[in-house]
Amino acid sequence: MPRETAPEAKASVVALLSEGLSLRKIQERLLTLGIVISKSTVSNISHEQKRIAAGWTKPAKRLGAQNLPSSRTKPVIAKVKKAVSRQNPETQTRIAKRLGIARSTMQKILSENLQLKRRKKRKVHVLTEKQKQQRYDRGKVFISYLGMFKVRMIFTMDETWVTLDDFNVQTDFYYAGGEMEVPDDWKKKPTKRWPQKVMIAVGICWNGMSRAYCVDGKAKVDAKYFVNEILSKMVNYDIPRLYGAHAKDVILHFDNARSHTAKVTQQWLKSNEVKYVPQEHWMANSPDLSRLDYGISGIFKQIFGGRKATTVGGLSRIVKQVCSSFDLSVIRNTLQSWNPRVQKMLDTFGDHVEI
């Protein structure tokens, strides 16, 4: 930092400048008076005097950021709190722009002053008041099927869709940096708009899982198809295999899909003397209470993600292999959690369940 010129020396330079002397002459005159000053200093003083004469004034010294007044005032903090205290708050960028503050200031207000963190919303299915009431009314009856020992005699089945995109799953990220060369293909994650898919129907019970019944995505699954290709085979082959001599004591359960509640299906169940949970006892609009949805399908997707399939035939083979060796403890844990889930739904008078 240059040393500041003494006031006496500066005053002498200003006086000599008014006489019209050159910079060198001023330097020499001051030297005879015992004042040592450089030519550049004389030049700087000369320029400063010209700027003053032109009406220019030296700006105030710029303070460091730590000395500036903070934008995080109480009124601004209160406005930010009000902006984020709603069901669907604006983005941080929009709030900051509307309040005239920096995005970084906005983030500091949220994290330091309000001690808030942004959380991602959970996805839940929408329920009307009528649907909640129906779930509540039917749930009070349905929970009687889910006692500690009764649940062991329930065979519950459902369908789910599996696509080729569920296999050969690619991650959403890659590593780069240092000396690593990253191929361009690593930076992309291709997606298919209409991937080939297969509907699989499976049943689970305390003793295990049925075979997987795979239906091509182009097939029309009506009540007749459901009875001939899925239901009859589960009743005549899978349940006897899993329960042996006690197969006749098993209670069949499925949801309210059209093919399940159709007259053809109901007549087949009655004519074959199959015990089942009647439609009026099962809660509609209840994927949160569907044992395959909350307990099995997610594990299916995890397993499929690590397997390779490029055709529908290959997909079907893998699905059947996975079902034939599925972990029995997972199935039993899923069935044991059924009663608590229904009870929680009853405690919330039919509202969505999260456990």
PAMAR-414772 format. One record per residue (C-alpha): residue in three letters; residue number from 1; y, x, z. Coordinates in Angstrom, 3 decimals. Layout:
residues N
@resn ALA&resi NUM&c2 Y&c1 X&c3 Z
...
//
This chain:
residues 355
@resn MET&resi 1&c2 0.000&c1 0.000&c3 0.000
@resn PRO&resi 2&c2 3.360&c1 1.622&c3 -1.069
@resn ARG&resi 3&c2 5.771&c1 2.591&c3 1.700
@resn GLU&resi 4&c2 8.744&c1 0.233&c3 2.020
@resn THR&resi 5&c2 12.135&c1 1.685&c3 1.026
@resn ALA&resi 6&c2 14.557&c1 2.231&c3 3.918
@resn PRO&resi 7&c2 17.390&c1 -0.368&c3 3.977
@resn GLU&resi 8&c2 20.080&c1 2.404&c3 3.880
@resn ALA&resi 9&c2 18.547&c1 4.014&c3 0.798
@resn LYS&resi 10&c2 18.206&c1 0.631&c3 -0.919
@resn ALA&resi 11&c2 21.849&c1 -0.237&c3 -0.174
@resn SER&resi 12&c2 22.975&c1 3.115&c3 -1.630
@resn VAL&resi 13&c2 20.969&c1 2.483&c3 -4.814
@resn VAL&resi 14&c2 22.510&c1 -0.996&c3 -5.214
@resn ALA&resi 15&c2 26.032&c1 0.462&c3 -4.757
@resn LEU&resi 16&c2 25.464&c1 3.192&c3 -7.370
@resn LEU&resi 17&c2 23.937&c1 0.673&c3 -9.779
@resn SER&resi 18&c2 27.175&c1 -1.321&c3 -9.642
@resn GLU&resi 19&c2 28.968&c1 1.792&c3 -10.895
@resn GLY&resi 20&c2 26.828&c1 1.741&c3 -14.048
@resn LEU&resi 21&c2 25.075&c1 5.077&c3 -13.392
@resn SER&resi 22&c2 21.726&c1 5.837&c3 -14.995
@resn LEU&resi 23&c2 18.554&c1 5.993&c3 -12.943
@resn ARG&resi 24&c2 18.436&c1 9.798&c3 -13.113
@resn LYS&resi 25&c2 22.115&c1 10.115&c3 -12.076
@resn ILE&resi 26&c2 21.482&c1 7.802&c3 -9.102
@resn GLN&resi 27&c2 18.471&c1 9.878&c3 -8.049
@resn GLU&resi 28&c2 20.516&c1 13.110&c3 -8.251
@resn ARG&resi 29&c2 23.541&c1 11.632&c3 -6.396
@resn LEU&resi 30&c2 21.297&c1 10.410&c3 -3.537
@resn LEU&resi 31&c2 19.616&c1 13.795&c3 -3.344
@resn THR&resi 32&c2 23.016&c1 15.448&c3 -2.669
@resn LEU&resi 33&c2 23.421&c1 12.953&c3 0.202
@resn GLY&resi 34&c2 20.073&c1 13.998&c3 1.640
@resn ILE&resi 35&c2 18.225&c1 10.857&c3 0.509
@resn VAL&resi 36&c2 14.971&c1 11.601&c3 -1.313
@resn ILE&resi 37&c2 13.892&c1 8.750&c3 -3.568
@resn SER&resi 38&c2 11.724&c1 8.575&c3 -6.703
@resn LYS&resi 39&c2 12.952&c1 7.439&c3 -10.081
@resn SER&resi 40&c2 10.365&c1 4.611&c3 -10.134
@resn THR&resi 41&c2 11.695&c1 3.271&c3 -6.829
@resn VAL&resi 42&c2 15.232&c1 3.262&c3 -8.227
@resn SER&resi 43&c2 13.887&c1 1.435&c3 -11.306
@resn ASN&resi 44&c2 12.152&c1 -1.199&c3 -9.148
@resn ILE&resi 45&c2 15.346&c1 -1.810&c3 -7.165
@resn SER&resi 46&c2 17.277&c1 -2.128&c3 -10.445
@resn HIS&resi 47&c2 14.843&c1 -4.721&c3 -11.824
@resn GLU&resi 48&c2 14.943&c1 -6.657&c3 -8.551
@resn GLN&resi 49&c2 18.742&c1 -6.828&c3 -8.678
@resn LYS&resi 50&c2 18.658&c1 -8.109&c3 -12.251
@resn ARG&resi 51&c2 16.198&c1 -10.870&c3 -11.283
@resn ILE&resi 52&c2 18.390&c1 -11.888&c3 -8.332
@resn ALA&resi 53&c2 21.422&c1 -12.003&c3 -10.628
@resn ALA&resi 54&c2 19.440&c1 -14.281&c3 -12.989
@resn GLY&resi 55&c2 18.677&c1 -16.680&c3 -10.125
@resn TRP&resi 56&c2 15.117&c1 -15.543&c3 -9.377
@resn THR&resi 57&c2 13.983&c1 -15.388&c3 -5.767
@resn LYS&resi 58&c2 10.971&c1 -13.636&c3 -4.364
@resn PRO&resi 59&c2 8.173&c1 -16.106&c3 -3.537
@resn ALA&resi 60&c2 6.902&c1 -16.416&c3 -0.013
@resn LYS&resi 61&c2 4.047&c1 -14.158&c3 0.939
@resn ARG&resi 62&c2 0.720&c1 -15.767&c3 0.047
@resn LEU&resi 63&c2 -1.362&c1 -16.406&c3 3.119
@resn GLY&resi 64&c2 -5.105&c1 -15.870&c3 3.301
@resn ALA&resi 65&c2 -7.408&c1 -18.867&c3 3.112
@resn GLN&resi 66&c2 -7.947&c1 -18.699&c3 6.875
@resn ASN&resi 67&c2 -4.210&c1 -19.293&c3 7.437
@resn LEU&resi 68&c2 -3.823&c1 -22.235&c3 5.034
@resn PRO&resi 69&c2 -3.839&c1 -25.834&c3 6.333
@resn SER&resi 70&c2 -7.343&c1 -27.396&c3 6.068
@resn SER&resi 71&c2 -8.043&c1 -30.326&c3 3.730
@resn ARG&resi 72&c2 -10.554&c1 -31.586&c3 6.267
@resn THR&resi 73&c2 -8.086&c1 -33.691&c3 8.188
@resn LYS&resi 74&c2 -9.133&c1 -36.632&c3 10.368
@resn PRO&resi 75&c2 -7.930&c1 -39.221&c3 7.811
@resn VAL&resi 76&c2 -9.862&c1 -37.517&c3 4.985
@resn ILE&resi 77&c2 -13.005&c1 -37.239&c3 7.120
@resn ALA&resi 78&c2 -12.706&c1 -40.935&c3 8.011
@resn LYS&resi 79&c2 -12.394&c1 -41.857&c3 4.324
@resn VAL&resi 80&c2 -15.465&c1 -39.802&c3 3.434
@resn LYS&resi 81&c2 -17.451&c1 -41.434&c3 6.232
@resn LYS&resi 82&c2 -16.444&c1 -44.875&c3 5.002
@resn ALA&resi 83&c2 -17.363&c1 -43.950&c3 1.404
@resn VAL&resi 84&c2 -20.905&c1 -42.863&c3 2.299
@resn SER&resi 85&c2 -21.562&c1 -45.612&c3 4.868
@resn ARG&resi 86&c2 -22.869&c1 -48.113&c3 2.362
@resn GLN&resi 87&c2 -26.153&c1 -49.033&c3 0.703
@resn ASN&resi 88&c2 -25.258&c1 -47.517&c3 -2.670
@resn PRO&resi 89&c2 -22.677&c1 -44.758&c3 -2.110
@resn GLU&resi 90&c2 -20.913&c1 -43.012&c3 -4.983
@resn THR&resi 91&c2 -21.825&c1 -39.470&c3 -5.930
@resn GLN&resi 92&c2 -20.155&c1 -36.629&c3 -4.032
@resn THR&resi 93&c2 -18.280&c1 -35.607&c3 -7.175
@resn ARG&resi 94&c2 -16.771&c1 -39.072&c3 -7.643
@resn ILE&resi 95&c2 -15.796&c1 -39.399&c3 -3.976
@resn ALA&resi 96&c2 -14.174&c1 -35.944&c3 -3.992
@resn LYS&resi 97&c2 -12.231&c1 -36.759&c3 -7.160
@resn ARG&resi 98&c2 -11.043&c1 -40.103&c3 -5.788
@resn LEU&resi 99&c2 -9.859&c1 -38.508&c3 -2.513
@resn GLY&resi 100&c2 -8.268&c1 -35.526&c3 -4.262
@resn ILE&resi 101&c2 -10.362&c1 -32.872&c3 -2.524
@resn ALA&resi 102&c2 -12.648&c1 -30.134&c3 -3.774
@resn ARG&resi 103&c2 -16.384&c1 -30.728&c3 -4.093
@resn SER&resi 104&c2 -16.983&c1 -27.852&c3 -1.653
@resn THR&resi 105&c2 -14.658&c1 -29.533&c3 0.870
@resn MET&resi 106&c2 -16.610&c1 -32.750&c3 0.427
@resn GLN&resi 107&c2 -19.884&c1 -30.939&c3 1.139
@resn LYS&resi 108&c2 -18.452&c1 -29.263&c3 4.263
@resn ILE&resi 109&c2 -17.210&c1 -32.602&c3 5.583
@resn LEU&resi 110&c2 -20.683&c1 -34.103&c3 5.133
@resn SER&resi 111&c2 -22.627&c1 -31.186&c3 6.599
@resn GLU&resi 112&c2 -20.252&c1 -29.791&c3 9.264
@resn ASN&resi 113&c2 -17.970&c1 -32.619&c3 10.325
@resn LEU&resi 114&c2 -20.258&c1 -35.648&c3 9.868
@resn GLN&resi 115&c2 -23.568&c1 -33.730&c3 10.100
@resn LEU&resi 116&c2 -25.094&c1 -35.856&c3 7.352
@resn LYS&resi 117&c2 -27.803&c1 -35.003&c3 4.827
@resn ARG&resi 118&c2 -28.516&c1 -36.784&c3 1.572
@resn ARG&resi 119&c2 -31.961&c1 -38.385&c3 1.532
@resn LYS&resi 120&c2 -33.895&c1 -39.831&c3 -1.373
@resn LYS&resi 121&c2 -34.628&c1 -43.559&c3 -1.195
@resn ARG&resi 122&c2 -38.218&c1 -44.714&c3 -0.923
@resn LYS&resi 123&c2 -39.470&c1 -46.949&c3 -3.698
@resn VAL&resi 124&c2 -40.706&c1 -50.326&c3 -2.471
@resn HIS&resi 125&c2 -41.597&c1 -53.518&c3 -4.301
@resn VAL&resi 126&c2 -39.208&c1 -56.445&c3 -4.028
@resn LEU&resi 127&c2 -40.313&c1 -59.424&c3 -1.960
@resn THR&resi 128&c2 -38.630&c1 -62.820&c3 -1.889
@resn GLU&resi 129&c2 -38.489&c1 -64.838&c3 1.315
@resn LYS&resi 130&c2 -41.129&c1 -67.170&c3 -0.122
@resn GLN&resi 131&c2 -43.460&c1 -64.257&c3 -0.857
@resn LYS&resi 132&c2 -42.931&c1 -62.834&c3 2.636
@resn GLN&resi 133&c2 -43.840&c1 -66.194&c3 4.149
@resn GLN&resi 134&c2 -46.979&c1 -66.425&c3 2.010
@resn ARG&resi 135&c2 -48.036&c1 -62.917&c3 3.038
@resn TYR&resi 136&c2 -47.447&c1 -63.771&c3 6.674
@resn ASP&resi 137&c2 -49.335&c1 -67.078&c3 6.584
@resn ARG&resi 138&c2 -52.345&c1 -65.696&c3 4.710
@resn GLY&resi 139&c2 -52.343&c1 -62.427&c3 6.637
@resn LYS&resi 140&c2 -52.953&c1 -64.247&c3 9.922
@resn VAL&resi 141&c2 -56.262&c1 -65.453&c3 8.457
@resn PHE&resi 142&c2 -57.166&c1 -62.383&c3 6.429
@resn ILE&resi 143&c2 -56.956&c1 -59.992&c3 9.384
@resn SER&resi 144&c2 -60.004&c1 -61.736&c3 10.874
@resn TYR&resi 145&c2 -62.101&c1 -60.060&c3 8.145
@resn LEU&resi 146&c2 -60.958&c1 -56.598&c3 9.244
@resn GLY&resi 147&c2 -62.480&c1 -56.243&c3 12.705
@resn MET&resi 148&c2 -63.984&c1 -52.895&c3 13.716
@resn PHE&resi 149&c2 -67.469&c1 -53.878&c3 12.535
@resn LYS&resi 150&c2 -66.640&c1 -56.683&c3 10.106
@resn VAL&resi 151&c2 -64.752&c1 -54.320&c3 7.808
@resn ARG&resi 152&c2 -67.966&c1 -52.353&c3 7.343
@resn MET&resi 153&c2 -69.443&c1 -55.310&c3 5.486
@resn ILE&resi 154&c2 -66.572&c1 -55.752&c3 3.019
@resn PHE&resi 155&c2 -66.916&c1 -54.509&c3 -0.546
@resn THR&resi 156&c2 -63.424&c1 -54.439&c3 -2.036
@resn MET&resi 157&c2 -62.741&c1 -53.708&c3 -5.685
@resn ASP&resi 158&c2 -59.659&c1 -53.208&c3 -7.821
@resn GLU&resi 159&c2 -58.532&c1 -51.845&c3 -11.180
@resn THR&resi 160&c2 -56.092&c1 -49.062&c3 -11.952
@resn TRP&resi 161&c2 -54.818&c1 -47.373&c3 -15.096
@resn VAL&resi 162&c2 -55.474&c1 -43.718&c3 -15.845
@resn THR&resi 163&c2 -53.761&c1 -41.917&c3 -18.742
@resn LEU&resi 164&c2 -54.299&c1 -38.571&c3 -20.402
@resn ASP&resi 165&c2 -50.954&c1 -37.528&c3 -18.879
@resn ASP&resi 166&c2 -52.654&c1 -37.710&c3 -15.462
@resn PHE&resi 167&c2 -54.831&c1 -34.778&c3 -16.582
@resn ASN&resi 168&c2 -53.749&c1 -31.238&c3 -17.506
@resn VAL&resi 169&c2 -50.666&c1 -31.814&c3 -15.338
@resn GLN&resi 170&c2 -47.871&c1 -29.316&c3 -15.948
@resn THR&resi 171&c2 -45.537&c1 -28.249&c3 -13.165
@resn ASP&resi 172&c2 -41.809&c1 -28.964&c3 -13.183
@resn PHE&resi 173&c2 -40.860&c1 -25.322&c3 -12.637
@resn TYR&resi 174&c2 -41.426&c1 -21.714&c3 -13.734
@resn TYR&resi 175&c2 -40.470&c1 -18.288&c3 -12.379
@resn ALA&resi 176&c2 -38.050&c1 -15.916&c3 -14.090
@resn GLY&resi 177&c2 -36.107&c1 -12.784&c3 -13.239
@resn GLY&resi 178&c2 -36.634&c1 -9.073&c3 -12.823
@resn GLU&resi 179&c2 -38.619&c1 -7.551&c3 -15.674
@resn MET&resi 180&c2 -40.707&c1 -10.683&c3 -16.287
@resn GLU&resi 181&c2 -40.592&c1 -11.969&c3 -19.852
@resn VAL&resi 182&c2 -40.747&c1 -15.764&c3 -19.943
@resn PRO&resi 183&c2 -42.098&c1 -17.367&c3 -23.151
@resn ASP&resi 184&c2 -40.031&c1 -20.259&c3 -24.447
@resn ASP&resi 185&c2 -42.989&c1 -22.668&c3 -24.045
@resn TRP&resi 186&c2 -42.955&c1 -22.064&c3 -20.284
@resn LYS&resi 187&c2 -39.459&c1 -23.532&c3 -20.084
@resn LYS&resi 188&c2 -40.472&c1 -26.901&c3 -21.536
@resn LYS&resi 189&c2 -42.481&c1 -29.803&c3 -20.148
@resn PRO&resi 190&c2 -43.613&c1 -32.060&c3 -23.008
@resn THR&resi 191&c2 -44.090&c1 -35.771&c3 -22.361
@resn LYS&resi 192&c2 -45.756&c1 -38.471&c3 -24.424
@resn ARG&resi 193&c2 -44.114&c1 -41.833&c3 -24.711
@resn TRP&resi 194&c2 -47.316&c1 -43.786&c3 -25.237
@resn PRO&resi 195&c2 -50.213&c1 -41.714&c3 -23.782
@resn GLN&resi 196&c2 -53.762&c1 -42.907&c3 -24.301
@resn LYS&resi 197&c2 -55.025&c1 -44.761&c3 -21.266
@resn VAL&resi 198&c2 -58.138&c1 -46.248&c3 -19.713
@resn MET&resi 199&c2 -58.448&c1 -48.960&c3 -17.081
@resn ILE&resi 200&c2 -60.968&c1 -48.089&c3 -14.402
@resn ALA&resi 201&c2 -62.519&c1 -50.590&c3 -12.022
@resn VAL&resi 202&c2 -64.071&c1 -49.295&c3 -8.805
@resn GLY&resi 203&c2 -65.216&c1 -50.783&c3 -5.534
@resn ILE&resi 204&c2 -65.267&c1 -49.142&c3 -2.125
@resn CYS&resi 205&c2 -67.070&c1 -50.015&c3 1.086
@resn TRP&resi 206&c2 -68.078&c1 -48.348&c3 4.344
@resn ASN&resi 207&c2 -71.124&c1 -46.778&c3 2.648
@resn GLY&resi 208&c2 -69.356&c1 -45.301&c3 -0.357
@resn MET&resi 209&c2 -67.925&c1 -46.010&c3 -3.791
@resn SER&resi 210&c2 -69.304&c1 -47.904&c3 -6.745
@resn ARG&resi 211&c2 -69.723&c1 -46.435&c3 -10.168
@resn ALA&resi 212&c2 -66.547&c1 -46.260&c3 -12.207
@resn TYR&resi 213&c2 -66.325&c1 -48.914&c3 -14.908
@resn CYS&resi 214&c2 -64.032&c1 -47.638&c3 -17.654
@resn VAL&resi 215&c2 -62.327&c1 -50.016&c3 -20.063
@resn ASP&resi 216&c2 -60.503&c1 -48.751&c3 -23.122
@resn GLY&resi 217&c2 -56.789&c1 -49.507&c3 -23.007
@resn LYS&resi 218&c2 -57.040&c1 -51.549&c3 -26.214
@resn ALA&resi 219&c2 -59.728&c1 -53.910&c3 -24.864
@resn LYS&resi 220&c2 -58.824&c1 -57.408&c3 -23.704
@resn VAL&resi 221&c2 -60.029&c1 -57.883&c3 -20.147
@resn ASP&resi 222&c2 -60.342&c1 -61.643&c3 -19.684
@resn ALA&resi 223&c2 -62.441&c1 -63.480&c3 -17.101
@resn LYS&resi 224&c2 -65.573&c1 -63.430&c3 -19.264
@resn TYR&resi 225&c2 -65.317&c1 -59.679&c3 -19.839
@resn PHE&resi 226&c2 -64.626&c1 -59.111&c3 -16.132
@resn VAL&resi 227&c2 -67.711&c1 -61.079&c3 -15.063
@resn ASN&resi 228&c2 -70.118&c1 -59.622&c3 -17.642
@resn GLU&resi 229&c2 -69.017&c1 -55.976&c3 -17.667
@resn ILE&resi 230&c2 -67.706&c1 -55.351&c3 -14.143
@resn LEU&resi 231&c2 -68.314&c1 -57.998&c3 -11.478
@resn SER&resi 232&c2 -71.974&c1 -58.768&c3 -12.249
@resn LYS&resi 233&c2 -72.846&c1 -55.064&c3 -12.363
@resn MET&resi 234&c2 -71.145&c1 -54.374&c3 -9.039
@resn VAL&resi 235&c2 -72.920&c1 -57.315&c3 -7.384
@resn ASN&resi 236&c2 -76.337&c1 -56.651&c3 -8.915
@resn TYR&resi 237&c2 -76.426&c1 -52.833&c3 -8.892
@resn ASP&resi 238&c2 -73.731&c1 -51.168&c3 -6.794
@resn ILE&resi 239&c2 -73.824&c1 -53.340&c3 -3.669
@resn PRO&resi 240&c2 -77.674&c1 -53.238&c3 -3.391
@resn ARG&resi 241&c2 -77.555&c1 -49.451&c3 -3.901
@resn LEU&resi 242&c2 -74.977&c1 -49.035&c3 -1.125
@resn TYR&resi 243&c2 -76.308&c1 -51.625&c3 1.372
@resn GLY&resi 244&c2 -80.009&c1 -51.984&c3 0.604
@resn ALA&resi 245&c2 -81.571&c1 -54.880&c3 2.514
@resn HIS&resi 246&c2 -78.168&c1 -55.973&c3 3.872
@resn ALA&resi 247&c2 -76.656&c1 -56.543&c3 0.428
@resn LYS&resi 248&c2 -76.692&c1 -60.326&c3 0.912
@resn ASP&resi 249&c2 -74.464&c1 -60.004&c3 4.002
@resn VAL&resi 250&c2 -71.689&c1 -58.187&c3 2.135
@resn ILE&resi 251&c2 -68.377&c1 -60.000&c3 1.603
@resn LEU&resi 252&c2 -66.720&c1 -59.328&c3 -1.752
@resn HIS&resi 253&c2 -62.960&c1 -58.926&c3 -1.898
@resn PHE&resi 254&c2 -60.506&c1 -58.517&c3 -4.762
@resn ASP&resi 255&c2 -56.868&c1 -59.333&c3 -5.455
@resn ASN&resi 256&c2 -55.323&c1 -62.299&c3 -7.259
@resn ALA&resi 257&c2 -55.452&c1 -60.950&c3 -10.805
@resn ARG&resi 258&c2 -56.010&c1 -63.695&c3 -13.412
@resn SER&resi 259&c2 -59.511&c1 -62.530&c3 -14.302
@resn HIS&resi 260&c2 -60.400&c1 -62.578&c3 -10.581
@resn THR&resi 261&c2 -59.139&c1 -66.088&c3 -9.859
@resn ALA&resi 262&c2 -60.226&c1 -67.706&c3 -13.126
@resn LYS&resi 263&c2 -62.572&c1 -70.686&c3 -12.997
@resn VAL&resi 264&c2 -65.277&c1 -68.720&c3 -14.846
@resn THR&resi 265&c2 -65.230&c1 -66.052&c3 -12.144
@resn GLN&resi 266&c2 -65.228&c1 -68.522&c3 -9.252
@resn GLN&resi 267&c2 -68.145&c1 -70.467&c3 -10.764
@resn TRP&resi 268&c2 -70.163&c1 -67.271&c3 -11.252
@resn LEU&resi 269&c2 -69.633&c1 -66.259&c3 -7.622
@resn LYS&resi 270&c2 -70.749&c1 -69.669&c3 -6.356
@resn SER&resi 271&c2 -73.753&c1 -69.954&c3 -8.643
@resn ASN&resi 272&c2 -74.939&c1 -66.493&c3 -7.581
@resn GLU&resi 273&c2 -74.303&c1 -67.247&c3 -3.882
@resn VAL&resi 274&c2 -71.972&c1 -64.285&c3 -3.448
@resn LYS&resi 275&c2 -69.922&c1 -64.211&c3 -0.256
@resn TYR&resi 276&c2 -66.271&c1 -63.504&c3 -0.991
@resn VAL&resi 277&c2 -62.790&c1 -63.762&c3 0.497
@resn PRO&resi 278&c2 -61.270&c1 -66.944&c3 -0.976
@resn GLN&resi 279&c2 -58.009&c1 -66.720&c3 -2.868
@resn GLU&resi 280&c2 -56.078&c1 -68.643&c3 -0.218
@resn HIS&resi 281&c2 -56.889&c1 -65.956&c3 2.362
@resn TRP&resi 282&c2 -55.679&c1 -62.951&c3 0.376
@resn MET&resi 283&c2 -51.991&c1 -61.951&c3 0.311
@resn ALA&resi 284&c2 -50.481&c1 -61.897&c3 -3.188
@resn ASN&resi 285&c2 -47.715&c1 -59.444&c3 -4.137
@resn SER&resi 286&c2 -49.201&c1 -56.878&c3 -1.748
@resn PRO&resi 287&c2 -49.760&c1 -53.438&c3 -3.305
@resn ASP&resi 288&c2 -48.768&c1 -51.987&c3 0.087
@resn LEU&resi 289&c2 -51.883&c1 -53.664&c3 1.528
@resn SER&resi 290&c2 -54.184&c1 -52.815&c3 -1.374
@resn ARG&resi 291&c2 -56.667&c1 -50.200&c3 -0.163
@resn LEU&resi 292&c2 -56.946&c1 -48.533&c3 -3.580
@resn ASP&resi 293&c2 -53.161&c1 -48.353&c3 -3.982
@resn TYR&resi 294&c2 -52.356&c1 -46.838&c3 -0.592
@resn GLY&resi 295&c2 -55.537&c1 -44.861&c3 -0.010
@resn ILE&resi 296&c2 -57.522&c1 -43.971&c3 -3.132
@resn SER&resi 297&c2 -55.379&c1 -43.962&c3 -6.290
@resn GLY&resi 298&c2 -53.087&c1 -41.183&c3 -5.073
@resn ILE&resi 299&c2 -56.083&c1 -38.940&c3 -4.360
@resn PHE&resi 300&c2 -57.512&c1 -39.811&c3 -7.774
@resn LYS&resi 301&c2 -54.294&c1 -38.566&c3 -9.415
@resn GLN&resi 302&c2 -54.352&c1 -35.327&c3 -7.402
@resn ILE&resi 303&c2 -57.931&c1 -34.614&c3 -8.475
@resn PHE&resi 304&c2 -57.323&c1 -35.580&c3 -12.100
@resn GLY&resi 305&c2 -54.232&c1 -33.351&c3 -12.271
@resn GLY&resi 306&c2 -56.421&c1 -30.270&c3 -11.913
@resn ARG&resi 307&c2 -58.971&c1 -31.337&c3 -14.553
@resn LYS&resi 308&c2 -58.733&c1 -31.011&c3 -18.324
@resn ALA&resi 309&c2 -59.175&c1 -33.952&c3 -20.679
@resn THR&resi 310&c2 -57.906&c1 -34.320&c3 -24.250
@resn THR&resi 311&c2 -59.724&c1 -37.493&c3 -25.346
@resn VAL&resi 312&c2 -60.400&c1 -40.912&c3 -23.864
@resn GLY&resi 313&c2 -64.112&c1 -40.089&c3 -23.822
@resn GLY&resi 314&c2 -63.496&c1 -36.907&c3 -21.853
@resn LEU&resi 315&c2 -61.203&c1 -38.810&c3 -19.486
@resn SER&resi 316&c2 -63.906&c1 -41.420&c3 -18.829
@resn ARG&resi 317&c2 -66.546&c1 -38.764&c3 -18.123
@resn ILE&resi 318&c2 -64.337&c1 -37.034&c3 -15.559
@resn VAL&resi 319&c2 -63.457&c1 -40.316&c3 -13.841
@resn LYS&resi 320&c2 -67.156&c1 -41.174&c3 -13.474
@resn GLN&resi 321&c2 -67.934&c1 -37.688&c3 -12.099
@resn VAL&resi 322&c2 -65.138&c1 -37.927&c3 -9.520
@resn CYS&resi 323&c2 -66.217&c1 -41.388&c3 -8.354
@resn SER&resi 324&c2 -69.868&c1 -40.364&c3 -8.016
@resn SER&resi 325&c2 -68.968&c1 -37.591&c3 -5.557
@resn PHE&resi 326&c2 -65.914&c1 -39.066&c3 -3.826
@resn ASP&resi 327&c2 -65.398&c1 -38.047&c3 -0.183
@resn LEU&resi 328&c2 -66.903&c1 -40.741&c3 2.076
@resn SER&resi 329&c2 -64.591&c1 -39.849&c3 4.989
@resn VAL&resi 330&c2 -61.533&c1 -40.667&c3 2.845
@resn ILE&resi 331&c2 -62.990&c1 -44.080&c3 2.015
@resn ARG&resi 332&c2 -63.725&c1 -44.847&c3 5.666
@resn ASN&resi 333&c2 -60.263&c1 -43.726&c3 6.795
@resn THR&resi 334&c2 -58.763&c1 -46.012&c3 4.142
@resn LEU&resi 335&c2 -60.783&c1 -48.991&c3 5.369
@resn GLN&resi 336&c2 -60.001&c1 -48.257&c3 9.022
@resn SER&resi 337&c2 -56.266&c1 -48.199&c3 8.264
@resn TRP&resi 338&c2 -56.450&c1 -51.620&c3 6.577
@resn ASN&resi 339&c2 -56.279&c1 -53.627&c3 9.797
@resn PRO&resi 340&c2 -53.242&c1 -51.718&c3 11.217
@resn ARG&resi 341&c2 -51.380&c1 -52.146&c3 7.918
@resn VAL&resi 342&c2 -51.934&c1 -55.892&c3 7.843
@resn GLN&resi 343&c2 -50.962&c1 -56.106&c3 11.519
@resn LYS&resi 344&c2 -47.719&c1 -54.246&c3 10.839
@resn MET&resi 345&c2 -46.977&c1 -56.670&c3 8.005
@resn LEU&resi 346&c2 -47.493&c1 -59.537&c3 10.453
@resn ASP&resi 347&c2 -45.226&c1 -57.837&c3 13.001
@resn THR&resi 348&c2 -42.448&c1 -57.736&c3 10.383
@resn PHE&resi 349&c2 -43.128&c1 -61.356&c3 9.316
@resn GLY&resi 350&c2 -44.392&c1 -60.493&c3 5.838
@resn ASP&resi 351&c2 -42.054&c1 -57.604&c3 4.973
@resn HIS&resi 352&c2 -43.060&c1 -54.444&c3 3.105
@resn VAL&resi 353&c2 -45.312&c1 -52.027&c3 5.011
@resn GLU&resi 354&c2 -44.807&c1 -48.276&c3 5.253
@resn ILE&resi 355&c2 -47.175&c1 -46.119&c3 7.318
//
